[in-house]
Amino acid sequence: MDSSTRQKPPPVCRRLRSKGTPGIRYEAVVHWDSGFESTATFWCVATGESVGPDDDFAHPHVCGEARACFRLPEVDPAEEPPLLD
């Protein structure tokens, strides 16, 4: 697929944080907001809990623009340099 036609992933709330299982390695670069790591735990920095201010779960698949508590990321993840090579 041509990179110019590749669809950008939807933005994830900048308040979302994650911690995954140490030692997990992937063949390709995986951004933290992809939700790819099934053993990861997520929390919202606004509440310090696994739910956001709206009492819905904190997870990259649901912490999007449709939620009232959503805050845009300060940097577009698609434009950031990868952290892992």
Buried (B, 14 or more C-beta within 10 A) or exposed (E): EEEEEEEEBEBBBBBBEBEBEEEEEEEEEBBBBEBBBEEBEBBBBBBEEEBBEEEBBBBBEBBBEEBEBBBEBEEEBEEEEEEEE
